[in-house]
Amino acid sequence: MPQSPPATVIDVRDLSLTFQTADGPVQALSHIDLKVDRGEFVSFIGPSGCGKTTLLRVIADLEQPTAGSILVNGVSPDEARRNRAYGYVFQAAALYPWRTIARNVALPLEIMGLSKAEQAERVKRNLDLVNLTGFERKYPWQLSGGMQQRASIARALSVEPDLLLMDEPFGALDEIVRDHLNEQLLKLWAKTNKTVIFVTHSIPEAVFLSTKIVVMSPRPGRVHDVIVSDLPRERTLDIRETPDFLAIAHRVREGLRAGHSYED
Ligand SMILES: Nc1ncnc2c1ncn2[C@@H]1O[C@H](COP(=O)(O)OP(=O)(O)OP(=O)(O)O)[C@@H](O)[C@H]1O
């Protein structure tokens, strides 16, 4: 009988990471403790350079911690990566301009060696999930920035990961497009039951999307506050006007202010 997946998807304990650079060591993360449970939507928020991307990359096994421990789905990040536990969505859509949207989404599936029929089925299903049905034969440059990001989300989902790692995916988009994509992302999350880790600079975005907000302080990156949101999981943008939403946003803002050294 297959084992049921562990309830804790990410378990980070006393984790630190120092980069060795030509100018000497740079401590990017310091004594991070963090737990993420299955099905949560967790945002990392903090000032530029506080280590949000580095922490996401440690989860994805793209960086190795210098101290402490981390488990992803109960195993090492290396094993989780080999099990294709996560899909990664970057700041820029990073689609190949010479491939159509469908062929971009199919790329990881080709690498996995799936049959053509299975590839086609997954491409269709995941493009449908991000509302891009009908755009299969277009090239990335024929799509708006928001549509390109949706295609890159479909590509990340196509490997059927438990965990979606998103590094400021909507940071470069205008506010109206970003609002729309935030609503779509919540619907997608509800439909797919994924665990999402989402890096952002935006307080409203973090509060709107998350069940848990991790407020980080500047270098060396530490966890300053972890806010568990009591907003209902099903939300529309109107929730941003409610006292509960504003109270959480206030706490995030205070956390960012308290953690900031104002050195620069
Ligand atoms: N490969 C690397 N080598 C050396 N230093 C690095 C490397 N990657 C990141 N850093 C440094 O580690 C710190 C944390 O960087 P990181 O990109 O994780 O921050 P961030 O919070 O994601 O920033 P931003 O919001 O601007 O994307 C920064 O000081 C950065 O310069």
The ligand as a Tripos MOL2 file, in Angstrom:
@<TRIPOS>MOLECULE
LIG
   31    33     1     0     0
SMALL
NO_CHARGES

@<TRIPOS>ATOM
      1 N1         25.2140   33.0260   -5.3760 N.pl3     1 LIG1
      2 C1         25.4380   34.0210   -4.5050 C.ar      1 LIG1
      3 N2         26.6950   34.3690   -4.1520 N.ar      1 LIG1
      4 C2         26.9170   35.3660   -3.2710 C.ar      1 LIG1
      5 N3         25.9490   36.0700   -2.6440 N.ar      1 LIG1
      6 C3         24.6890   35.7700   -2.9640 C.ar      1 LIG1
      7 C4         24.3480   34.7430   -3.9100 C.ar      1 LIG1
      8 N4         23.0060   34.6630   -4.0160 N.ar      1 LIG1
      9 C5         22.5210   35.6200   -3.1790 C.ar      1 LIG1
     10 N5         23.5180   36.2820   -2.5540 N.ar      1 LIG1
     11 C6         23.3700   37.3350   -1.5380 C.3       1 LIG1
     12 O1         22.5820   36.8090   -0.4910 O.3       1 LIG1
     13 C7         21.6700   37.8070   -0.0110 C.3       1 LIG1
     14 C8         20.2460   37.2940   -0.1450 C.3       1 LIG1
     15 O2         19.8880   37.2860   -1.5420 O.3       1 LIG1
     16 P1         18.4410   36.8610   -2.0520 P.3       1 LIG1
     17 O3         18.4590   36.9750   -3.5360 O.co2     1 LIG1
     18 O4         18.0880   35.5750   -1.4550 O.co2     1 LIG1
     19 O5         17.5250   37.9930   -1.4280 O.3       1 LIG1
     20 P2         15.9990   38.3480   -1.7300 P.3       1 LIG1
     21 O6         15.3770   38.6360   -0.4260 O.co2     1 LIG1
     22 O7         15.3880   37.3110   -2.5780 O.co2     1 LIG1
     23 O8         16.1690   39.6890   -2.5660 O.3       1 LIG1
     24 P3         15.2150   40.3380   -3.6970 P.3       1 LIG1
     25 O9         13.9390   40.6450   -3.0150 O.co2     1 LIG1
     26 O10        15.9630   41.5750   -4.1100 O.co2     1 LIG1
     27 O11        15.0830   39.3300   -4.8010 O.co2     1 LIG1
     28 C9         21.9580   39.0650   -0.8160 C.3       1 LIG1
     29 O12        22.8400   39.8540   -0.0680 O.3       1 LIG1
     30 C10        22.6220   38.5460   -2.0620 C.3       1 LIG1
     31 O13        23.5040   39.5050   -2.5710 O.3       1 LIG1
@<TRIPOS>BOND
     1     1     2 1
     2     2     3 ar
     3     2     7 ar
     4     3     4 ar
     5     4     5 ar
     6     5     6 ar
     7     6     7 ar
     8     6    10 ar
     9     7     8 ar
    10     8     9 ar
    11     9    10 ar
    12    10    11 1
    13    11    12 1
    14    11    30 1
    15    12    13 1
    16    13    14 1
    17    13    28 1
    18    14    15 1
    19    15    16 1
    20    16    17 2
    21    16    18 1
    22    16    19 1
    23    19    20 1
    24    20    21 2
    25    20    22 1
    26    20    23 1
    27    23    24 1
    28    24    25 2
    29    24    26 1
    30    24    27 1
    31    28    29 1
    32    28    30 1
    33    30    31 1
@<TRIPOS>SUBSTRUCTURE
     1 LIG1         1 GROUP 0 **** ****
